[in-house]
């Protein structure tokens, strides 16, 4: 059993990875605090939960794929945050 989901013996590693990703997305989406998952190398939004979407007044689907610096008050601050 992985988390709360039983793993069938014939699940492929890809199916299992997708199920785990879906589970984590559901958990993060229900967090009451803003959560944004960003690719470190590209700085692109990969996931934004409902709390973060409300905070930034953004539709989550519109945010995915956009540069995270679009949400910074000071885009130059990204470098200092990553250090």
C-alpha positions in Angstrom: 0.0 0.0 0.0 1.3 3.4 -0.9 -0.2 6.2 1.2 -3.9 5.5 1.2 -3.9 3.9 -2.2 -3.4 0.2 -2.7 -0.9 -0.6 -5.4 -2.1 -3.2 -7.8 0.6 -5.8 -8.7 0.3 -4.9 -12.4 0.8 -1.1 -11.9 3.7 0.1 -14.0 6.2 2.4 -12.4 4.8 5.2 -14.5 1.2 4.5 -13.3 2.4 4.4 -9.7 4.3 7.7 -10.2 1.2 9.4 -11.7 -1.0 8.1 -8.9 1.5 9.5 -6.3 1.7 12.8 -8.1 -2.1 13.1 -8.2 -2.3 12.3 -4.5 0.3 15.0 -3.6 -1.5 17.5 -5.8 -4.8 16.9 -4.0 -3.1 17.2 -0.6 -1.2 20.4 -1.5 -4.3 21.9 -3.1 -6.2 21.6 0.2 -3.5 23.3 2.3 -4.8 26.5 3.9 -1.5 28.3 3.2 -0.2 29.3 -0.2 1.9 26.7 -1.9 3.7 27.1 -5.3 5.9 24.5 -6.8 8.4 25.9 -9.2 11.1 24.3 -11.4 14.4 25.6 -9.9 16.3 25.6 -13.2 13.7 27.4 -15.4 11.8 29.3 -12.7 8.5 28.1 -14.2 5.4 27.5 -12.1 4.5 23.8 -12.1 1.7 23.8 -9.4 -0.2 26.5 -7.5 -2.7 25.6 -4.8 -6.1 27.3 -4.2 -4.8 29.4 -1.3 -2.0 30.8 -3.5 -4.3 31.4 -6.4 -6.6 33.5 -4.1 -3.6 35.4 -2.7 -2.3 36.2 -6.2 -5.8 36.6 -7.6 -4.8 34.1 -10.4 -6.5 31.2 -12.0 -4.3 28.2 -11.2 -4.5 27.0 -14.8 -3.3 30.4 -16.0 -0.3 30.3 -13.6 1.0 26.9 -14.6 3.8 27.4 -17.1 4.4 31.1 -16.3 7.7 32.4 -14.9 7.5 32.7 -11.1 9.0 36.2 -11.4 5.7 37.4 -12.8 4.5 37.1 -9.2 7.4 38.8 -7.5 7.0 42.4 -6.4 10.7 42.8 -7.2 11.8 40.2 -9.8 15.5 40.8 -9.1 14.9 39.4 -5.6 14.7 35.9 -7.0 18.5 35.5 -7.0 18.8 36.5 -3.3 16.0 34.1 -2.3 17.7 31.2 -4.1 21.0 31.8 -2.4 
